[in-house]
């Protein structure tokens, strides 16, 4: 019994622990109670309802995989730390967030987590988190229910199914809407691997139902009575995006006394916002009642604004501001979301000075947070100056100096220049030399700018030179020259007498006009000139000699004579005189004329003489007969044309014998006689032959034709006989055929006519007999349809040929085809033609042969599959192969294809098909595959160069920006990620930035550059001296210069100050740069620079300037070698150069040559020395090959002779000479002594002559006219 009691006690304890009701315990204890000695009554059995348990879903995790179809797996996807993994993971989660936050699950969606990637394009393993189930989030059941319908396990399984269906549906809708296209999610590959449901259970406490005895049950249709508590509001927890929501328990009663209460949300964390909590009361009969509690979580926590670090920048180049941007301000909020971030003022241009930037962040609840940071804009840009270009001015009139002014413009990025000064100043007097002007400008920040330019003052006033008036003077008696004298004077504003030179000196001058040019040169090389003319005139008359009187006969065949003579001859004291006549040489008419000769010298002085010319006519006329004449006998008599001429141009009489009317058949000799008015006669003769060669005229009848009647072989034909006529009247006619019977065919009848001289003519006509009856064809074969013979494009076809008949008994039967011939594919028409002997034919037998082709073409050499990679830089590959070939029995086929060798093929599997077809439509195909793979890495362009920046003032970082690179890929699909972004903060040191570009095939390209952040705050130098402009100490090439040294400071307190030069140092001529250097312990350096400009204004000194040189050309040359002692030069600087335009021993050309020596020092101070080398040419030209005298006779029948010779040549030492002559080789020369003169003159007027004589004689001058007549 004790053991039983212990067991009951243990069971009782378990029931208490498990929450069993009192009735259940009593039920178990009933038997014991009944046997208890104290028990007097037994209670009836009443079932006890277990206490309900409420299970609430507090979290759901769905594990799944899905395929990304537009990406290729790369090894980097195995590394969670690689940029490729992180980029794809972030892109996937962002896409899922966007999909679910815009879906019906947005209020319970709690994010997506990527668990990894696997191969298969790219397979994403991920988890979607929900804070509760999509629908029916609360399930209830008895703790004793472990299985069965309505149990907690069953309802959790139902939740799993609901979650899987809902998530798949949302992803499918997003895929259909195109929201997953960019990422490449293929919703059909979505696979759910697990759904985990987290629940919390609580026991529902309620008043026990009244125990009643078993009775007959009445259906309960009355719903419970449910009372909800008031709506609840909670504030967010510190730093959290949720609040803790709780409420008093709802109360529910029911007439049955049994009721369960369920809620769709349990007290606890609720995100910011409001939601309805539904409470449901259910009685034992399934009757329900509902009420709603509105729970609201209010966000009371302001966001936190995070500003970038303070910024110190220099002004933009040339601007009074700096363009400043900063890394984006950030904000954090307990809600996890920032609605807006604003900076006041915004990024942009900031003026010189300090600026406070206020950043305001706002969260979705409208709460604000702020922070500030400072921007300091510093001006370290020196002013800029625009100095004038070198100023070159001449001395003021009558002064050795000039007052010079100028304007210098200064500007500064700050907008103002506080001071502007020049040394020397504008308006000062500048001596003749080069002076350097230095201009200095300071802005309000103490930045200094300088520029410099030169002022060059020179003497440009010309000296004054005076020439005498022009001179006219007669030649000395009996001479071609005259003695002339003059004087030239000059003065200069400098007071120093100028140097005067002249192109010619006074003295003996040759005949003619000479221009004298005088030049005056002052010490500054200013040159003035004047000129005048000297004219030597000739007033002496020349001497003239005329030729003797002339008697000549007319030229042969002319009514005149060519008259020539030698002279007249003239001479003059100047050596220059010309002689001419009032009548020119040439053709003279018959008669006597007087000729006057006139001599004129170069000055116009004249002299005259006269002689006469007598032309006589002694010449006979000339008669011209025609050529011998042979003429055909015609009705009109023979004619001819004989002509006669005479030098007198007149013919008195012209006769012919026999005359034209007296000519007879055969050979006739005709004589023509001509006589001129002077009685001179001439005659000629020719032969006239008269012949008869003309054929008769014959006429034939028209062609004759006839047609055979039926069954006739001939026909009788008749015609008019041919006839003929002839000029002689005597003609005979014959014919080859005559009228009569003619059979079928054509006959050519020929007729001939012959005159008495044997001349013949003929004609012909045709005689034609025609047969017009056609033959007949019978037994024509029928049409046939056959197939091609195997393997051939033809078929052999046979038939029985037809027969033919003709009334003439002679007929032939022909055809283009014969029975047993091979016929090609298609329809061929066979035609038989019957033709008789007369050419009558019929084609009344025609039939068709149709040959059909049923054989397919054959394709050979079909290519195998091609596996290639893309061409470099393209998403395609050019693929070639050997095309297949096709044959067909017809011999006619086409081979086409979907693609051709050399085509571009895209990435993937491409099908190529060849089609072979013949003309009958029979077709064969050949197919292979071209698989194109992408092995080419993407290309990253414009990879940034290394960035070297300095820290912002007082900071250990720097915000660095750059233009990101771009990526391209031959496939056109690539992604670009990086370890850092423009605007990030970078610490001091060498920072590596890497960009990764990858394509869908997993090819990766990287771009790396460095961001080097340095600290380089410089020390400050104060009191930097201004530029010093000094001149050399007298007699030295240096100057001693002093100044107040600058000072240096640095925030570290440790700096050194050194310089290249010190006050009191000697400075050489020129622009000397003095630099002060200060540096701190960090190696930052600042410099201060100014210039010490030492100018040299002392000119060099030149000694021993040569005097002018007057020389003549070297013999046989156009130049003269001239020597002199060169001058010497010295300068205070010790550095001078002496140059000249010419040197002793140089060759100088004819004329006035200026020689100048220049002495200059390094400062550009110059002294000059000038003299003249005047080279005169006194050498005459040389004439070579002067012809010797010639004695010739007149040309036959003329009073002149054509004379030729080899012309002489001329040379001159100057190389410039002319050669003229009074006559030319080949001229006509008259009877007598003719003088030929060649004259050569050079540029200086020197002259040389060559003279020879041509003596022309007439060998017939003593022959009488009568004898001359017989000679001719």
ABEGO torsion letter per residue (X at the ends): XAAAAAAAAAAAAAAAAAGBBAAAAAAAAAAAAAABAABABBBBBBBBBBBBBBBBBAEBBBBBBBBBAABBBBAAAABAABAAAAAAAAAAAAAAAAAAAABAAAAABAEBBBAEBBBGEBBBBBBBBBABBABGABBBEBAABABEBGBAAAAAAAAAAAAAAAAAAAAAAAAAAGAAAAAGBBAAABBBABBBBBBBBBBBBBBBBBBBBBBBBBBBABBBBBBBBBBBBBBBBBGBABBBBBBBBBBBBBAAGBBBBBBABBBEBBBBEBBBBBBBBBBAAGBBBBBBBBBBBBBABBBBBBBBBBBBBBBBBGBABBBBBBBBBBBBBAAGBBABBBBOBBBEBBBBEBBBBBBBBBBAAGBBBBBBBBBBBBBABBBBBBBBBBBBBBBBBGBABBBBBBBBBBBBAAGBBABBBBOBBBGBBBBBEBBBBBBBBBBAAGBBBBBBBBBBBBBABBBBBBBBBBBBBBBBBGBABBBBBBBBBBBBAAGBBBBBBBABBBEBBBBEBBBBBBBBBBAAGBBBBBBBBBBBBBABBBBBBBBBBBBBBBBBGBABBBBBBBOBBBBBAAGBBBBBBABBBEBBBBEBBBBBBBBBBAAGBBBBBBBBBBBBBABBBBBBBBBBBBBBBBABBBBBBBBBBBAAGBBABBBBOBBAAABBBEBBBBBBBBBBAAGBBBBBBBBBBBBBABBBBBBBBBBBBBBBBBGBABBBBBBBBBBBBBAAGBBBBBBABBBEBBBBEBBBBBBBBBBAAGBBBBBBBBBBBBBABBBBBBGBBBBBBBBBBBGBABBBBBBBBBBBBBAAGBBBBBBABBBGBBBBBEBBBBBBBBBBAAGBBBBABBBBBBBBBABBBBBBGBBBBBBBBBBBGBABBBBBBBBBBBBBAAGBBBBBBABBBGBBBBBEBBBBBBBBBBAAGBBBBBBBBBBBBBABBBBBBGBBBBBBBBBBBGBABBBBBBBBBBBBBAAGBBBBBBABBBGBBBBBEBBBBBBBBBBAAGBBBBBBBBBBBBBABBBBBBGBBBBBBBBBBBGBABBBBBBBBBBBBBAAGBBBBBBABBBGBBBBBEBBBBBBBBBBAAGBBBBBBBBBBBBBABBBBBBGBBBBBBBBBBBGBABBBBBBBBBBBBBAAGBBBBBBABBBGBBBBBEBBBBBBBBBBAAGBBBBBBBBBBBBBABBBBBBGBBBBBBBBBBBGBABBBBBBBBBBBBBAAGBBBBBBABBBGBBBBBEBBBBBBBBBBAAGBBBBBBBBBBBBBAAAABBAAAAAAAX
